[in-house]
Amino acid sequence: MKADTLFDLTGEVALVTGASSGLGLRFAEVLAANGARVALVARRADRLNDLKQKIEKAGGQAIAIEADVLDRGAMRRAYDAAEKAFGTVTILLNNAGIAHTDRAVDLSEDTWKNVLAIDLDAVFFWSQEAARRMLAANRRGAIVNIASVLGFNASKGVVAYAVAKAGVVQLTKALGMEWANKGIRVNGLAPGWFTTDINREFLESERGQTIRKEIPMERFGQDGDLDGPLLLLVSQAGRFMAGETIAVDGGQTVGLRG
Ligand SMILES: NC(=O)c1ccc[n+]([C@@H]2O[C@H](COP(=O)([O-])OP(=O)(O)OC[C@H]3O[C@@H](n4cnc5c(N)ncnc54)[C@H](OP(=O)(O)O)[C@@H]3O)[C@@H](O)[C@H]2O)c1
């Protein structure tokens, strides 16, 4: 089959959480450029509206929906708005996330709960809502959860984040197998280091530069490095994949250069 047919998303309706910056913004643009109509979700509505205009200018279709992923009422309203604009959501990208840099002995209960709530609990509830609606509409679809290499390997100062992302990897397996025979494919992407608002200060520090040299490819991720893996998981190209989380990290998970 020709690549442009294999990865074509015409007729699909995608919902991207955390589309207001970083990886999610890029994911939304890539989905729209390949034919999906895209619902953009995050708290910063001004940024979503800017992205909606950018996508429309490039010939795509998008809707901006202001919502906090922790708010279940806002979640249902977001799906309603996406459905009203474009129809049943058939591609969900659980991308919204936060990080922290506290050593375990200093980590507050509030930070622990907030990181787990945004980075893990919300991934389940947004997936559950998407699946319920796809099943009710008798539609097939794909869910992609954004995990992290820290879901596979630990590091100092990120205990809540690493636990949440490991949970996302396991959640992806559990939902992937439970919904595989219903035509809902659940898979994950585990990015290595990409410079975004979540980590810019750290990656630009001396420690960050040391980390960069330890990555087998000797660089951080760049715009475009996740485009292909994302398209594989959401399109017919990945139609026999379920429950898998793919590391996209310049070789970091395989081993550091040392
Ligand atoms: N950058 C990396 O190196 C890296 C590596 C591995 C995994 N990841 C994962 O990639 C995903 C995207 O991160 P990023 O690097 O692109 O960071 P980012 O630029 O800080 O983006 C995070 C996004 O999540 C949204 N968000 C956070 N809390 C939210 C909430 N309560 N409700 C709704 N939206 C919320 C933010 O939007 P608003 O603030 O507008 O709500 C923003 O759009 C995260 O899951 C992160 O863990 C990143």
The ligand as a Tripos MOL2 file, in Angstrom:
@<TRIPOS>MOLECULE
LIG
   48    52     1     0     0
SMALL
NO_CHARGES

@<TRIPOS>ATOM
      1 N1          9.0720   17.1380   26.8520 N.am      1 LIG1
      2 C1          9.5690   15.9620   27.1830 C.2       1 LIG1
      3 O1         10.7950   15.7640   27.2500 O.2       1 LIG1
      4 C2          8.6390   14.8190   27.5050 C.ar      1 LIG1
      5 C3          9.1870   13.5400   27.6390 C.ar      1 LIG1
      6 C4          8.3520   12.4700   27.9270 C.ar      1 LIG1
      7 C5          6.9990   12.6700   28.0630 C.ar      1 LIG1
      8 N2          6.4850   13.9260   27.9320 N.ar      1 LIG1
      9 C6          5.0390   14.0690   28.1010 C.3       1 LIG1
     10 O2          4.5220   14.7760   26.9930 O.3       1 LIG1
     11 C7          3.3010   15.4020   27.3950 C.3       1 LIG1
     12 C8          3.3240   16.8560   26.9160 C.3       1 LIG1
     13 O3          4.3300   17.5590   27.6310 O.3       1 LIG1
     14 P1          5.1900   18.7310   26.9830 P.3       1 LIG1
     15 O4          6.6110   18.3330   27.0640 O.co2     1 LIG1
     16 O5          4.6400   19.1170   25.6690 O.co2     1 LIG1
     17 O6          4.9860   19.8880   28.0790 O.3       1 LIG1
     18 P2          4.1860   21.2730   28.0400 P.3       1 LIG1
     19 O7          4.6390   22.1110   26.8970 O.co2     1 LIG1
     20 O8          4.3020   21.8130   29.4180 O.co2     1 LIG1
     21 O9          2.6920   20.8240   27.7470 O.3       1 LIG1
     22 C9          1.8490   20.3090   28.7270 C.3       1 LIG1
     23 C10         0.4290   20.4490   28.2430 C.3       1 LIG1
     24 O10        -0.4390   19.8380   29.2030 O.3       1 LIG1
     25 C11        -1.5060   20.7220   29.4610 C.3       1 LIG1
     26 N3         -2.0170   20.5200   30.8090 N.ar      1 LIG1
     27 C12        -1.3270   20.4250   31.9660 C.ar      1 LIG1
     28 N4         -2.1720   20.2830   33.0010 N.ar      1 LIG1
     29 C13        -3.4270   20.2880   32.4800 C.ar      1 LIG1
     30 C14        -4.7300   20.2010   33.0380 C.ar      1 LIG1
     31 N5         -4.9190   20.0750   34.3610 N.pl3     1 LIG1
     32 N6         -5.7930   20.2410   32.2000 N.ar      1 LIG1
     33 C15        -5.6160   20.3850   30.8660 C.ar      1 LIG1
     34 N7         -4.4220   20.4750   30.2820 N.ar      1 LIG1
     35 C16        -3.3330   20.4430   31.0830 C.ar      1 LIG1
     36 C17        -0.9330   22.1220   29.2630 C.3       1 LIG1
     37 O11        -1.9700   23.0230   28.9000 O.3       1 LIG1
     38 P3         -2.5780   24.2070   29.7980 P.3       1 LIG1
     39 O12        -1.5050   24.6310   30.7620 O.co2     1 LIG1
     40 O13        -2.9580   25.2530   28.8020 O.co2     1 LIG1
     41 O14        -3.7650   23.5860   30.4580 O.co2     1 LIG1
     42 C18         0.0110   21.8990   28.0920 C.3       1 LIG1
     43 O15        -0.6740   22.0380   26.8790 O.3       1 LIG1
     44 C19         3.2040   15.2290   28.9130 C.3       1 LIG1
     45 O16         2.3510   14.1550   29.2160 O.3       1 LIG1
     46 C20         4.6240   14.9020   29.2990 C.3       1 LIG1
     47 O17         4.6840   14.1680   30.5090 O.3       1 LIG1
     48 C21         7.2650   15.0060   27.6470 C.ar      1 LIG1
@<TRIPOS>BOND
     1     1     2 1
     2     2     3 2
     3     2     4 1
     4     4     5 ar
     5     4    48 ar
     6     5     6 ar
     7     6     7 ar
     8     7     8 ar
     9     8     9 1
    10     8    48 ar
    11     9    10 1
    12     9    46 1
    13    10    11 1
    14    11    12 1
    15    11    44 1
    16    12    13 1
    17    13    14 1
    18    14    15 2
    19    14    16 1
    20    14    17 1
    21    17    18 1
    22    18    19 2
    23    18    20 1
    24    18    21 1
    25    21    22 1
    26    22    23 1
    27    23    24 1
    28    23    42 1
    29    24    25 1
    30    25    26 1
    31    25    36 1
    32    26    27 ar
    33    26    35 ar
    34    27    28 ar
    35    28    29 ar
    36    29    30 ar
    37    29    35 ar
    38    30    31 1
    39    30    32 ar
    40    32    33 ar
    41    33    34 ar
    42    34    35 ar
    43    36    37 1
    44    36    42 1
    45    37    38 1
    46    38    39 2
    47    38    40 1
    48    38    41 1
    49    42    43 1
    50    44    45 1
    51    44    46 1
    52    46    47 1
@<TRIPOS>SUBSTRUCTURE
     1 LIG1         1 GROUP 0 **** ****
